[in-house]
């Protein structure tokens, strides 16, 4: 966590800010913390209506103690060997999970989806998810069934005929298009009110303006999503051959 872990005094300040109805960004500014830190702290400890500084502090201490004392239920996931900071990765995964929960996804489903997003391969087997998340196979089965029903992941078989769960890059495009359709329904419903309430009334004018605004935003979203769709499939750039090996002749530039 940037700046170290939250202190009990900082949590008291967060509780006061939440009680006063301050935005998370404002609380973060006063504490000189990232907004994501405050958002994650509140959401994982009761939310804006249930956050209590003392309870949040004790819960954090218990979680830290369990991580130190926990006995693995099964074989551990392979340790990071690519130079990543395990603590930083864990904090980032918590931030992703919190964000998905704010979007309405249940906690376990959010953890599974985050795990898939942050895995280089973009796919894991059920046993790998169990090892990484240290949860029961039943929890994984329930979560992947739900995520698949929502079109957020898909199943495939690898060369060993094992079933793998894969995050589909196109889901972001499909989600954007679904949002466009939802906006279209909102605009249609608003215009129905124009005819019912009378075109010359203030209420009808308000609804017509809403419909025009939503139409414009939806059209812009659809156009942008279509234009940017290929970005979801962009591969890392391969090293160029601009740097010649010692002793080799450089290729002449045909434009010169």
C-alpha positions as CSV (number, residue, x, y, z in Angstrom):
1,X,0.0,0.0,0.0
2,X,1.5,3.4,-1.0
3,X,2.8,5.1,2.1
4,X,2.6,2.0,4.2
5,X,-0.4,0.4,5.9
6,X,-3.1,2.6,7.3
7,X,-2.8,3.5,11.0
8,X,-5.6,3.4,13.5
9,X,-5.6,7.2,13.6
10,X,-5.9,7.3,9.8
11,X,-8.8,4.9,10.0
12,X,-10.5,7.2,12.5
13,X,-10.1,10.1,10.0
14,X,-11.6,7.9,7.3
15,X,-14.6,7.1,9.5
16,X,-15.1,10.8,10.3
17,X,-14.9,11.7,6.6
18,X,-17.4,8.9,5.6
19,X,-19.8,10.0,8.3
20,X,-19.6,13.6,7.0
21,X,-20.4,12.5,3.5
22,X,-17.0,13.4,2.1
23,X,-16.0,11.9,-1.3
24,X,-13.3,9.2,-1.1
25,X,-11.0,11.5,-3.2
26,X,-11.3,14.3,-0.6
27,X,-10.6,11.9,2.3
28,X,-7.6,10.6,0.4
29,X,-6.3,14.1,-0.3
30,X,-6.5,15.0,3.5
31,X,-4.5,11.8,4.4
32,X,-2.1,12.1,1.4
33,X,-3.2,8.7,0.2
34,X,-4.3,7.3,-3.1
35,X,-8.1,7.4,-3.6
36,X,-8.0,3.7,-4.4
37,X,-6.6,3.0,-0.9
38,X,-9.5,4.7,0.8
39,X,-12.1,3.1,-1.5
40,X,-10.6,-0.4,-0.9
41,X,-10.4,0.2,2.9
42,X,-14.1,1.3,3.2
43,X,-15.5,-1.3,0.8
44,X,-13.8,-4.3,2.5
45,X,-14.8,-3.1,6.0
46,X,-18.5,-2.6,5.9
47,X,-19.0,-0.1,3.1
48,X,-19.9,3.6,3.5
49,X,-22.8,2.8,5.9
50,X,-21.1,0.3,8.0
51,X,-17.5,1.4,8.2
52,X,-16.1,1.6,11.8
53,X,-12.5,2.5,12.4
54,X,-11.8,0.2,15.4
55,X,-13.5,-2.8,13.7
56,X,-11.6,-2.1,10.5
57,X,-8.3,-2.0,12.3
58,X,-8.9,-5.2,14.2
59,X,-10.0,-6.9,11.0
60,X,-6.8,-5.9,9.2
61,X,-4.7,-7.2,12.1
62,X,-6.6,-10.5,12.0
63,X,-6.1,-10.8,8.3
64,X,-2.4,-10.1,8.6
65,X,-2.1,-12.7,11.4
66,X,-3.9,-15.3,9.4
67,X,-1.6,-14.7,6.4
68,X,1.4,-15.3,8.7
69,X,0.0,-18.3,10.4
70,X,-2.1,-20.0,7.6
71,X,-1.3,-23.5,6.7
72,X,-1.8,-24.2,3.0
73,X,-4.7,-26.4,2.1
74,X,-2.8,-27.8,-0.9
75,X,0.3,-27.3,-3.0
76,X,1.2,-23.6,-3.3
77,X,1.0,-21.7,-6.5
78,X,4.5,-21.3,-8.0
79,X,6.3,-18.3,-6.6
80,X,6.9,-15.3,-8.8
81,X,10.2,-15.6,-10.6
82,X,9.9,-12.6,-12.9
83,X,10.9,-9.9,-10.5
84,X,7.4,-8.9,-9.4
85,X,6.9,-7.7,-5.8
86,X,4.5,-10.3,-4.3
87,X,3.1,-7.8,-1.8
88,X,2.5,-5.2,-4.5
89,X,0.8,-7.8,-6.7
90,X,-1.4,-8.8,-3.8
91,X,-2.4,-5.2,-3.1
92,X,-3.2,-4.7,-6.8
93,X,-5.3,-7.8,-7.0
94,X,-7.3,-6.5,-3.9
95,X,-7.8,-3.2,-5.7
96,X,-9.2,-5.0,-8.8
97,X,-11.4,-7.2,-6.7
98,X,-12.8,-4.2,-4.9
99,X,-13.5,-2.4,-8.1
100,X,-15.4,-5.4,-9.5
101,X,-17.4,-5.7,-6.3
102,X,-18.3,-2.0,-6.7
103,X,-19.6,-2.9,-10.2
104,X,-22.0,-5.4,-8.6
105,X,-20.0,-8.7,-8.9
106,X,-20.1,-11.0,-5.9
107,X,-16.8,-11.2,-3.9
108,X,-15.8,-14.8,-4.9
109,X,-16.6,-14.2,-8.5
110,X,-14.6,-11.0,-8.4
111,X,-11.6,-12.8,-6.9
112,X,-11.7,-15.5,-9.6
113,X,-12.0,-13.0,-12.4
114,X,-9.2,-10.9,-11.0
115,X,-7.0,-14.0,-10.7
116,X,-7.6,-14.7,-14.4
117,X,-7.0,-11.1,-15.5
118,X,-3.6,-10.9,-13.7
119,X,-2.3,-14.3,-14.9
120,X,0.0,-14.0,-17.9
121,X,-1.7,-16.9,-19.7
122,X,-5.1,-15.5,-19.1
123,X,-6.4,-19.0,-18.3
124,X,-6.3,-21.4,-15.3
125,X,-7.6,-24.8,-14.4
126,X,-10.0,-25.3,-11.5
127,X,-7.1,-26.9,-9.4
128,X,-4.9,-23.9,-10.2
129,X,-7.6,-21.5,-9.1
130,X,-8.0,-23.5,-5.9
131,X,-4.3,-23.3,-5.2
132,X,-4.0,-19.6,-5.9
133,X,-7.0,-18.5,-4.0
134,X,-6.9,-21.1,-1.3
135,X,-10.6,-21.8,-1.4
136,X,-12.7,-25.0,-1.9
137,X,-13.3,-26.6,-5.3
138,X,-17.0,-26.0,-4.8
139,X,-16.4,-22.2,-4.5
140,X,-14.5,-22.2,-7.8
141,X,-17.1,-24.3,-9.5
142,X,-19.9,-22.0,-8.5
143,X,-17.9,-18.9,-9.4
144,X,-16.9,-20.1,-12.9
145,X,-20.5,-21.2,-13.7
146,X,-21.7,-17.8,-12.8
147,X,-19.0,-15.9,-14.7
148,X,-19.5,-18.1,-17.8
149,X,-23.3,-17.5,-17.7
150,X,-22.5,-13.7,-17.8
151,X,-20.2,-14.1,-20.7
152,X,-17.2,-13.0,-18.7
153,X,-15.1,-16.2,-19.2
154,X,-15.2,-19.2,-21.4
155,X,-14.1,-22.8,-21.1
156,X,-11.7,-24.6,-23.4
157,X,-9.7,-27.9,-23.4
158,X,-5.9,-27.8,-23.4
159,X,-3.6,-30.4,-25.0
160,X,-3.9,-32.6,-21.9
161,X,-7.7,-32.5,-22.2
162,X,-7.9,-30.5,-19.0
163,X,-10.7,-27.9,-18.8
164,X,-9.3,-24.4,-18.5
165,X,-11.2,-21.2,-17.8
166,X,-10.2,-18.3,-20.0
167,X,-10.9,-14.5,-19.9
168,X,-12.1,-13.5,-23.2
169,X,-10.6,-10.2,-24.4
170,X,-13.7,-9.4,-26.4
171,X,-15.9,-9.3,-23.3
172,X,-15.0,-5.6,-22.9
173,X,-16.3,-4.8,-26.4
174,X,-19.4,-6.9,-25.9
175,X,-20.0,-5.2,-22.5
176,X,-19.7,-1.8,-24.1
177,X,-22.2,-2.7,-26.9
178,X,-24.6,-4.0,-24.2
179,X,-24.3,-0.7,-22.5
180,X,-25.1,1.0,-25.8
181,X,-28.3,-1.1,-26.2
182,X,-29.3,-0.2,-22.6
183,X,-28.8,3.5,-23.3
184,X,-31.0,3.1,-26.4
185,X,-33.8,1.6,-24.4
186,X,-33.5,4.5,-22.0
187,X,-33.8,7.0,-24.8
188,X,-36.8,5.2,-26.3
189,X,-38.6,5.2,-22.9
190,X,-37.9,8.9,-22.4
191,X,-39.4,9.7,-25.8
192,X,-42.5,7.7,-25.0
193,X,-43.1,10.2,-22.1
194,X,-42.9,13.1,-24.5
195,X,-45.9,11.9,-26.4
196,X,-47.8,11.1,-23.2
197,X,-47.0,14.3,-21.3
198,X,-47.5,16.6,-24.3
199,X,-44.7,18.0,-26.5
200,X,-45.1,21.6,-25.1
201,X,-44.8,20.8,-21.4
202,X,-41.7,21.3,-19.3
203,X,-41.7,17.6,-18.4
204,X,-41.7,16.6,-22.0
205,X,-38.9,19.0,-22.9
206,X,-36.9,17.5,-20.0
207,X,-37.4,14.0,-21.3
208,X,-36.7,14.9,-24.9
209,X,-33.4,16.5,-23.8
210,X,-32.5,13.3,-21.9
211,X,-33.3,11.2,-24.9
212,X,-31.1,13.4,-27.2
213,X,-28.2,13.4,-24.7
214,X,-28.4,9.6,-24.2
215,X,-28.6,9.0,-28.0
216,X,-25.5,11.1,-28.6
217,X,-23.5,9.3,-25.8
218,X,-24.7,5.9,-27.0
219,X,-23.7,6.6,-30.6
220,X,-20.3,7.9,-29.6
221,X,-19.7,4.8,-27.4
222,X,-20.7,2.4,-30.2
223,X,-18.4,4.2,-32.7
224,X,-15.5,4.4,-30.3
225,X,-15.9,0.7,-29.3
226,X,-15.9,-0.4,-32.9
227,X,-12.9,1.8,-33.7
228,X,-10.9,0.6,-30.7
229,X,-11.9,-3.1,-30.8
230,X,-8.5,-4.1,-32.2
231,X,-6.7,-2.7,-29.2
232,X,-8.0,-5.6,-27.1
233,X,-6.0,-7.9,-29.3
234,X,-2.8,-5.9,-29.5
235,X,0.3,-8.1,-28.8
236,X,3.5,-6.9,-27.2
237,X,5.9,-5.4,-29.7
238,X,8.8,-7.7,-30.6
239,X,12.3,-6.2,-30.4
240,X,13.2,-4.4,-33.5
241,X,16.3,-5.2,-35.6
242,X,17.4,-1.6,-35.5
243,X,20.3,-2.4,-33.3
244,X,22.9,-4.2,-35.4
245,X,25.2,-6.8,-33.9
246,X,28.8,-5.8,-33.5
247,X,30.6,-6.2,-36.8
248,X,27.5,-6.3,-38.9
249,X,26.7,-3.7,-41.6
250,X,23.6,-1.6,-41.1
251,X,20.9,-1.8,-43.7
252,X,20.8,1.3,-45.8
253,X,17.7,3.5,-45.5
254,X,15.9,3.4,-48.9
255,X,14.5,6.9,-48.4
256,X,18.0,8.5,-48.3
